[in-house]
Amino acid sequence: MKYLFFVVNLLCLFFIWRIWLNGPQSYDLIWTGADMCSSQHYAKKINHSRKIYMITPTYKRDVRKAEMTRLAQTLINVPNFHWIVVEDGKATDPVVRRLLERLNLNFTYIFEPKPTIKNITARGFSQRNKALALLKEKYDENLAEAWNTVVYFGDDDNTYDLRLFNEMRKIRKIIFNIFIIGMWPVAFCGGLKLEKLFVRNGTLTGFDVWWARKSRFRIDMAGFAINLGYLLTKSPRLPRFLHRGSIETSFLQQFLKNYGDIEPINLKKIKISSNDDDGREIEEDDDDDDRKMNEVLVWHTKTKKLDLVYEKNYSRHFKIPSDYGWEI
């Protein structure tokens, strides 16, 4: 009998060890209640190809098809991926729908018009909220699956390295320390070549930015991905703001309390000097993990304003626009 007791204890210790390692055959802590602090939970095998939902607001413009073609031909190479495209308007656009269908993407294409707010400069908040409501409706009765799913907010004019999507799948959830969101650097935003993170001993301590640098969560929408299960328990919404750059911080503050809930995936670790709040010290690391590589995986790119100086002359002369009969 004592040998049986010894074997059972040994198996229990082995099981706990495998959870802690969070390795290829590790287990993920899934909370069944609406409250993360609930004591009711169970262990479920991790799906290392976690599903990714990318939410993309879009609006009609001359370069839209060109930008979405470039982006879509990147996304068709991402496995276990679903693209939610939300049109800023009163109906979807046949041009966009034909593009999505032709490339055989897993997609949902819906519409949500921007509310009429005087002097509004921020775009996309109502469209993102529409997509979040759609996900809540789909997964509200299946939180276990939602905990193995990642949500990412990606604009249709940004440039993405395919490795970014592999990185966001790695956002860990380990026993007693559950990372609900991953963050990484974004190039060409906030008036800088690169907005990045301050990290000390693997823990996020702040944001290396210039504009609105005192904001608690100063990061671009392209710089984070969130665990859908946790998102559904909090039901946050993107607020209606008049100024760009305020939406991200106000959105994240609805469900993030401290930096410990964030897993930095910032590749090049930078920490604050103990002597100077603005001092920066590069922390060398011999680890060959790809997550430590000095590379940027997402760029906040913009298409150059079109030079259509002769378009009006052409239209007046020929009585038709130059793209008559063509889909561009």
TIVEXTOR-805616 format. One record per residue (C-alpha): residue in three letters; x, y, z. Coordinates in steps of 0.001 Angstrom, whole numbers, padded with zeros to 6 digits. Example, Ala and Ser with C-alpha at 12.3 -4.5 7.8 and 13.67 -1.06 7.14 Angstrom:
BEGIN
+------+---------+---------+---------+
| code |    east |   north |      up |
+------+---------+---------+---------+
|  ALA |  012300 | -004500 |  007800 |
|  SER |  013670 | -001060 |  007140 |
+------+---------+---------+---------+
//
This chain:
BEGIN
+------+---------+---------+---------+
| code |    east |   north |      up |
+------+---------+---------+---------+
|  MET |  000000 |  000000 |  000000 |
|  LYS |  002816 |  002392 |  000863 |
|  TYR |  004386 |  001731 | -002546 |
|  LEU |  001120 |  002710 | -004243 |
|  PHE |  001010 |  005916 | -002207 |
|  PHE |  004600 |  006669 | -003243 |
|  VAL |  003837 |  006121 | -006937 |
|  VAL |  000733 |  008348 | -006812 |
|  ASN |  002707 |  011155 | -005182 |
|  LEU |  005472 |  010769 | -007716 |
|  LEU |  002992 |  011049 | -010580 |
|  CYS |  001439 |  014160 | -009026 |
|  LEU |  004843 |  015812 | -008711 |
|  PHE |  005629 |  014945 | -012319 |
|  PHE |  002313 |  016417 | -013457 |
|  ILE |  002970 |  019704 | -011603 |
|  TRP |  006485 |  019828 | -013042 |
|  ARG |  005119 |  019506 | -016569 |
|  ILE |  002659 |  022367 | -015948 |
|  TRP |  005446 |  024595 | -014691 |
|  LEU |  007695 |  023890 | -017633 |
|  ASN |  004961 |  024878 | -020073 |
|  GLY |  006785 |  022856 | -022683 |
|  PRO |  005622 |  021006 | -025803 |
|  GLN |  003383 |  018701 | -023754 |
|  SER |  002580 |  021214 | -021035 |
|  TYR | -000805 |  022110 | -019644 |
|  ASP | -002613 |  025402 | -019623 |
|  LEU | -004602 |  026760 | -016722 |
|  ILE | -008152 |  027465 | -017873 |
|  TRP | -010545 |  029351 | -015610 |
|  THR | -014156 |  028274 | -015921 |
|  GLY | -015800 |  031151 | -014070 |
|  ALA | -016276 |  034713 | -015247 |
|  ASP | -013895 |  035833 | -012507 |
|  MET | -010163 |  035153 | -012835 |
|  CYS | -010004 |  034725 | -009059 |
|  SER | -012473 |  031845 | -009089 |
|  SER | -011190 |  028684 | -007439 |
|  GLN | -012916 |  026490 | -010010 |
|  HIS | -010460 |  025581 | -012727 |
|  TYR | -009158 |  022658 | -014666 |
|  ALA | -006067 |  021794 | -016676 |
|  LYS | -006345 |  021463 | -020409 |
|  LYS | -003695 |  020537 | -022945 |
|  ILE | -002363 |  023600 | -024740 |
|  ASN | -002985 |  023973 | -028438 |
|  HIS |  000392 |  025270 | -029607 |
|  SER | -001241 |  026537 | -032761 |
|  ARG | -003592 |  028881 | -030949 |
|  LYS | -006176 |  030488 | -033172 |
|  ILE | -005619 |  034149 | -033980 |
|  TYR | -008380 |  036637 | -034716 |
|  MET | -007104 |  039811 | -036337 |
|  ILE | -009522 |  042747 | -036189 |
|  THR | -009045 |  045291 | -038972 |
|  PRO | -011152 |  048431 | -039433 |
|  THR | -011109 |  049754 | -042992 |
|  TYR | -012541 |  052636 | -044999 |
|  LYS | -012878 |  053437 | -048693 |
|  ARG | -009966 |  055291 | -050321 |
|  ASP | -008004 |  055197 | -053574 |
|  VAL | -005163 |  053010 | -052281 |
|  ARG | -007339 |  050651 | -050215 |
|  LYS | -007314 |  047682 | -052600 |
|  ALA | -003541 |  047946 | -053113 |
|  GLU | -002880 |  048004 | -049366 |
|  MET | -005321 |  045212 | -048572 |
|  THR | -003949 |  043050 | -051398 |
|  ARG | -000459 |  043358 | -049943 |
|  LEU | -001712 |  042580 | -046447 |
|  ALA | -003983 |  039707 | -047485 |
|  GLN | -001168 |  037998 | -049369 |
|  THR |  000776 |  038017 | -046101 |
|  LEU | -002116 |  036721 | -044026 |
|  ILE | -002874 |  033739 | -046288 |
|  ASN |  000404 |  032283 | -044995 |
|  VAL | -000705 |  032405 | -041336 |
|  PRO | -002169 |  029073 | -040129 |
|  ASN | -005204 |  028821 | -037854 |
|  PHE | -006089 |  032430 | -038550 |
|  HIS | -009360 |  034347 | -038987 |
|  TRP | -009528 |  037896 | -040293 |
|  ILE | -012396 |  040118 | -039116 |
|  VAL | -012631 |  043097 | -041474 |
|  VAL | -015038 |  045863 | -040455 |
|  GLU | -016066 |  048451 | -043027 |
|  ASP | -016488 |  052032 | -041833 |
|  GLY | -019755 |  052634 | -043673 |
|  LYS | -023385 |  051652 | -044048 |
|  ALA | -022585 |  048606 | -046191 |
|  THR | -019680 |  046368 | -047147 |
|  ASP | -017689 |  047085 | -050314 |
|  PRO | -017944 |  044553 | -053187 |
|  VAL | -014310 |  045263 | -054143 |
|  VAL | -013056 |  044194 | -050715 |
|  ARG | -015349 |  041175 | -050596 |
|  ARG | -014154 |  039939 | -053990 |
|  LEU | -010542 |  040296 | -052864 |
|  LEU | -011128 |  038305 | -049676 |
|  GLU | -013037 |  035576 | -051488 |
|  ARG | -010486 |  035294 | -054294 |
|  LEU | -007619 |  034732 | -051862 |
|  ASN | -009621 |  032073 | -050008 |
|  LEU | -008968 |  033590 | -046582 |
|  ASN | -010845 |  032654 | -043426 |
|  PHE | -012636 |  035953 | -042949 |
|  THR | -015693 |  037743 | -041641 |
|  TYR | -016573 |  040980 | -043425 |
|  ILE | -019085 |  043227 | -041666 |
|  PHE | -019828 |  046948 | -041498 |
|  GLU | -020241 |  049549 | -038780 |
|  PRO | -020513 |  053267 | -039645 |
|  LYS | -018470 |  055721 | -037654 |
|  PRO | -020704 |  057650 | -035231 |
|  THR | -021248 |  061317 | -035895 |
|  ILE | -019041 |  063098 | -033385 |
|  LYS | -017952 |  066677 | -034020 |
|  ASN | -014235 |  067210 | -034721 |
|  ILE | -013412 |  063538 | -034301 |
|  THR | -009894 |  062573 | -035435 |
|  ALA | -009587 |  059000 | -034198 |
|  ARG | -010719 |  056201 | -036498 |
|  GLY | -011627 |  052590 | -035989 |
|  PHE | -012947 |  052481 | -032416 |
|  SER | -016563 |  051689 | -033325 |
|  GLN | -015468 |  049095 | -035886 |
|  ARG | -013213 |  047336 | -033372 |
|  ASN | -016027 |  047348 | -030808 |
|  LYS | -018327 |  045740 | -033373 |
|  ALA | -015800 |  042938 | -033906 |
|  LEU | -015340 |  042417 | -030155 |
|  ALA | -019117 |  042110 | -029753 |
|  LEU | -019118 |  039496 | -032519 |
|  LEU | -016435 |  037456 | -030734 |
|  LYS | -018277 |  037736 | -027431 |
|  GLU | -021422 |  036355 | -029049 |
|  LYS | -019483 |  033476 | -030599 |
|  TYR | -017438 |  032437 | -027553 |
|  ASP | -019551 |  033470 | -024562 |
|  GLU | -020721 |  029880 | -024100 |
|  ASN | -017317 |  028358 | -024869 |
|  LEU | -014774 |  030093 | -022645 |
|  ALA | -012477 |  027067 | -022627 |
|  GLU | -011868 |  027506 | -026352 |
|  ALA | -011594 |  031271 | -025934 |
|  TRP | -008675 |  030811 | -023522 |
|  ASN | -006740 |  029151 | -026354 |
|  THR | -007419 |  032058 | -028717 |
|  VAL | -005575 |  035332 | -029312 |
|  VAL | -007016 |  038672 | -030484 |
|  TYR | -004900 |  041174 | -032405 |
|  PHE | -005809 |  044638 | -033695 |
|  GLY | -004079 |  045112 | -037055 |
|  ASP | -004578 |  048061 | -039399 |
|  ASP | -004895 |  047462 | -043128 |
|  ASP | -001929 |  049685 | -044047 |
|  ASN |  000675 |  048283 | -041643 |
|  THR |  003445 |  045872 | -042645 |
|  TYR |  003746 |  042573 | -040754 |
|  ASP |  006511 |  039989 | -040567 |
|  LEU |  005001 |  036487 | -040553 |
|  ARG |  007036 |  035686 | -037433 |
|  LEU |  004938 |  038185 | -035481 |
|  PHE |  001977 |  035813 | -035568 |
|  ASN |  004115 |  032939 | -034288 |
|  GLU |  005273 |  035167 | -031436 |
|  MET |  001774 |  036156 | -030327 |
|  ARG |  000794 |  032486 | -030136 |
|  LYS |  003548 |  032067 | -027522 |
|  ILE |  001913 |  034381 | -024982 |
|  ARG |  002203 |  032057 | -022005 |
|  LYS | -000280 |  031250 | -019284 |
|  ILE |  001534 |  029514 | -016457 |
|  ILE |  000193 |  028447 | -013080 |
|  PHE |  000012 |  031245 | -010468 |
|  ASN |  001283 |  033798 | -013028 |
|  ILE | -001060 |  034217 | -015948 |
|  PHE |  000088 |  036455 | -018765 |
|  ILE | -003008 |  037753 | -020496 |
|  ILE | -001368 |  040042 | -023028 |
|  GLY |  001863 |  040186 | -025001 |
|  MET |  003560 |  043383 | -026161 |
|  TRP |  006384 |  044167 | -028595 |
|  PRO |  008036 |  047132 | -030381 |
|  VAL |  006401 |  048949 | -033299 |
|  ALA |  008411 |  050905 | -035873 |
|  PHE |  007516 |  054278 | -037407 |
|  CYS |  004898 |  055459 | -034912 |
|  GLY |  004604 |  058115 | -032231 |
|  GLY |  007007 |  060361 | -034131 |
|  LEU |  009908 |  057929 | -033612 |
|  LYS |  011692 |  055336 | -035707 |
|  LEU |  010829 |  052808 | -032993 |
|  GLU |  008568 |  052726 | -029939 |
|  LYS |  009680 |  049943 | -027613 |
|  LEU |  009508 |  048599 | -024068 |
|  PHE |  011571 |  048988 | -020915 |
|  VAL |  012266 |  045501 | -019540 |
|  ARG |  014138 |  044529 | -016377 |
|  ASN |  014834 |  040871 | -015624 |
|  GLY |  012191 |  039814 | -018124 |
|  THR |  009499 |  042055 | -016597 |
|  LEU |  007960 |  045092 | -018277 |
|  THR |  008721 |  048296 | -016366 |
|  GLY |  007627 |  050984 | -018808 |
|  PHE |  007450 |  052248 | -022373 |
|  ASP |  010331 |  053805 | -024300 |
|  VAL |  008369 |  056463 | -026196 |
|  TRP |  008425 |  060229 | -026580 |
|  TRP |  004877 |  061392 | -027328 |
|  ALA |  002479 |  061044 | -024342 |
|  ARG |  005302 |  059317 | -022492 |
|  LYS |  003599 |  059653 | -019099 |
|  SER |  000658 |  057487 | -020157 |
|  ARG |  000600 |  054242 | -018199 |
|  PHE |  000117 |  052002 | -021234 |
|  ARG |  001569 |  054043 | -024086 |
|  ILE |  001632 |  051591 | -026989 |
|  ASP |  000324 |  051466 | -030546 |
|  MET | -002585 |  049170 | -031415 |
|  ALA | -000192 |  047084 | -033511 |
|  GLY |  002017 |  046458 | -030468 |
|  PHE | -000044 |  043978 | -028452 |
|  ALA | -002219 |  040868 | -028614 |
|  ILE | -004671 |  039713 | -025941 |
|  ASN | -005960 |  036384 | -024681 |
|  LEU | -009588 |  036225 | -025827 |
|  GLY | -010751 |  034283 | -022757 |
|  TYR | -009620 |  037013 | -020410 |
|  LEU | -010975 |  039700 | -022709 |
|  LEU | -014441 |  038149 | -022577 |
|  THR | -014461 |  038135 | -018774 |
|  LYS | -013878 |  041903 | -018733 |
|  SER | -015825 |  042993 | -021852 |
|  PRO | -013785 |  046174 | -022443 |
|  ARG | -014731 |  048629 | -025170 |
|  LEU | -012658 |  051102 | -027090 |
|  PRO | -013789 |  054547 | -025912 |
|  ARG | -014801 |  057423 | -028155 |
|  PHE | -011895 |  059837 | -028047 |
|  LEU | -011241 |  062993 | -030009 |
|  HIS | -007462 |  062576 | -030027 |
|  ARG | -005412 |  059842 | -031626 |
|  GLY | -003213 |  057886 | -029280 |
|  SER | -005598 |  058049 | -026328 |
|  ILE | -007664 |  055020 | -027336 |
|  GLU | -005021 |  052369 | -026635 |
|  THR | -004246 |  053538 | -023105 |
|  SER | -007885 |  053942 | -022096 |
|  PHE | -008768 |  050551 | -023566 |
|  LEU | -005956 |  048704 | -021772 |
|  GLN | -006643 |  050406 | -018435 |
|  GLN | -010071 |  048767 | -018361 |
|  PHE | -008579 |  045329 | -017714 |
|  LEU | -004858 |  045739 | -016958 |
|  LYS | -003919 |  046648 | -013392 |
|  ASN | -000144 |  046292 | -013475 |
|  TYR |  002752 |  045497 | -015769 |
|  GLY |  003013 |  042000 | -014293 |
|  ASP |  000025 |  040913 | -016409 |
|  ILE |  002005 |  041688 | -019568 |
|  GLU |  004499 |  039400 | -021250 |
|  PRO |  007111 |  041543 | -023035 |
|  ILE |  008007 |  040123 | -026410 |
|  ASN |  010265 |  043033 | -027225 |
|  LEU |  013219 |  041093 | -028651 |
|  LYS |  015849 |  043652 | -027632 |
|  LYS |  015692 |  044156 | -023882 |
|  ILE |  016185 |  047717 | -022628 |
|  LYS |  016069 |  048655 | -018966 |
|  ILE |  016063 |  051901 | -016993 |
|  SER |  019275 |  052840 | -015219 |
|  SER |  018941 |  052940 | -011429 |
|  ASN |  020713 |  056308 | -011375 |
|  ASP |  018798 |  058122 | -014101 |
|  ASP |  015149 |  057626 | -015039 |
|  ASP |  015997 |  058403 | -018645 |
|  GLY |  019192 |  056334 | -018724 |
|  ARG |  019138 |  053342 | -021025 |
|  GLU |  021292 |  050284 | -020735 |
|  ILE |  021289 |  047448 | -023233 |
|  GLU |  021008 |  044125 | -021435 |
|  GLU |  023047 |  041487 | -023250 |
|  ASP |  021707 |  037954 | -023325 |
|  ASP |  023412 |  034827 | -024651 |
|  ASP |  020087 |  033029 | -025051 |
|  ASP |  019487 |  031964 | -028659 |
|  ASP |  015713 |  032249 | -028221 |
|  ASP |  014199 |  034056 | -031221 |
|  ARG |  012313 |  036273 | -028762 |
|  LYS |  015647 |  037954 | -027891 |
|  MET |  016602 |  038834 | -031471 |
|  ASN |  017135 |  042506 | -032271 |
|  GLU |  014440 |  042674 | -034914 |
|  VAL |  011193 |  044548 | -035412 |
|  LEU |  008247 |  042500 | -036666 |
|  VAL |  005640 |  045192 | -037356 |
|  TRP |  005908 |  048581 | -039046 |
|  HIS |  003329 |  051361 | -038891 |
|  THR |  003624 |  052159 | -042590 |
|  LYS |  001621 |  054649 | -044641 |
|  THR |  001152 |  054875 | -048389 |
|  LYS |  002473 |  058069 | -049952 |
|  LYS | -000223 |  060549 | -050936 |
|  LEU | -001151 |  059910 | -054545 |
|  ASP |  000011 |  062333 | -057217 |
|  LEU | -003141 |  062678 | -059348 |
|  VAL | -002354 |  066113 | -060717 |
|  TYR | -003664 |  065310 | -064224 |
|  GLU | -006732 |  063281 | -063260 |
|  LYS | -009117 |  066244 | -063435 |
|  ASN | -007732 |  067297 | -066821 |
|  TYR | -008164 |  063760 | -068134 |
|  SER | -011737 |  063530 | -066848 |
|  ARG | -012709 |  066885 | -068333 |
|  HIS | -011193 |  066042 | -071703 |
|  PHE | -012470 |  062475 | -072113 |
|  LYS | -015629 |  062878 | -070003 |
|  ILE | -014689 |  059751 | -067988 |
|  PRO | -012137 |  059088 | -065219 |
|  SER | -008886 |  057345 | -066161 |
|  ASP | -009926 |  054204 | -064265 |
|  TYR | -013300 |  053891 | -066008 |
|  GLY | -014147 |  050198 | -066335 |
|  TRP | -011257 |  049130 | -064097 |
|  GLU | -011182 |  048047 | -060468 |
|  ILE | -008193 |  049545 | -058682 |
+------+---------+---------+---------+
//
